[in-house]
Amino acid sequence: MKILTANRLGDGIAVWYADGGWAETVDQADLAHDKAAEDRLEAIGARAFAANEVVDVNLIDAEVVDGVVEPVRLREKIRAAGPTIRGDLGKQAERTA
């Protein structure tokens, strides 16, 4: 499975394509289960990049763990969670609040 990620141009926040827009949390990301869905997400990312909404647009590997979408690679897990040195900062802190 793949999901579409990028950084929002206005503030640099990592975002994921979800339900017609860009979500700040990965657990809402639209999943691509086949090549056609991947192509659709890539086209959406290309249009958003061309419109100067996002930068660093990428399809990344994802999996569903206990019903929640999660990135596979460590780099993407860090982007989804926030700083690795303090659990009380970033998106990881927001989830526990």
C-alpha positions in Angstrom: 0.0 0.0 0.0 1.1 3.6 -0.6 0.1 7.0 0.7 0.9 10.5 -0.6 2.9 12.8 1.6 4.3 16.3 1.2 5.2 19.4 3.1 2.8 22.3 3.1 4.4 25.2 1.4 3.1 27.9 3.8 4.5 26.5 7.0 6.6 23.4 6.1 4.4 21.0 8.1 4.4 17.4 6.9 1.0 16.5 5.4 -0.7 13.5 3.9 -3.4 13.5 1.2 -6.7 12.5 2.7 -10.3 12.8 1.5 -9.8 15.6 -1.0 -7.3 17.7 0.9 -4.2 17.6 3.0 -4.3 16.2 6.6 -1.8 17.0 9.3 -2.0 13.4 10.6 -1.0 10.3 8.7 -3.8 8.1 10.2 -6.3 9.9 7.9 -4.3 9.3 4.6 -6.0 7.8 1.6 -4.5 4.4 0.8 -3.6 3.3 -2.7 -4.0 -0.5 -3.0 -3.1 -0.8 -6.7 -1.2 0.9 -9.5 -4.3 2.9 -10.7 -4.8 4.3 -7.2 -1.1 5.2 -7.0 -1.3 7.0 -10.4 -4.3 8.9 -9.1 -2.5 10.0 -6.0 0.7 11.0 -8.0 -1.5 13.1 -10.3 -3.1 14.8 -7.3 0.4 15.5 -5.8 1.7 16.9 -9.1 -1.3 19.3 -9.3 -0.8 20.5 -5.7 2.9 21.0 -6.4 2.2 23.0 -9.5 -0.3 25.1 -7.6 2.3 25.9 -5.0 0.4 24.2 -2.2 3.0 21.6 -1.2 6.6 20.6 -1.9 8.6 17.3 -1.6 5.6 15.3 -2.8 6.2 11.5 -2.5 4.3 8.2 -2.5 5.5 6.2 0.4 5.0 2.7 1.7 2.4 2.3 4.4 0.6 -0.4 6.3 -2.4 -0.7 8.5 -1.6 -1.6 12.1 -4.5 -2.2 14.5 -6.7 -0.3 12.1 -4.5 2.7 11.8 -2.5 3.8 8.8 1.3 4.0 9.5 4.3 4.7 7.4 6.7 1.8 7.0 10.1 3.6 6.8 11.6 5.1 10.0 12.1 8.5 8.3 8.4 8.7 7.5 7.5 7.5 11.0 9.5 10.4 12.4 7.9 12.9 10.0 4.5 11.6 11.2 5.3 11.8 14.9 7.5 14.8 15.4 10.8 15.3 17.2 12.6 12.2 18.4 14.2 13.8 21.4 11.0 14.9 23.2 7.8 13.1 23.2 5.9 16.1 24.6 6.4 18.0 21.3 5.0 17.6 17.8 2.2 15.5 16.6 3.0 12.7 19.0 2.2 15.1 21.9 -1.1 16.1 20.3 -2.2 12.5 20.2 -1.8 12.0 23.9 -3.4 15.3 24.9 
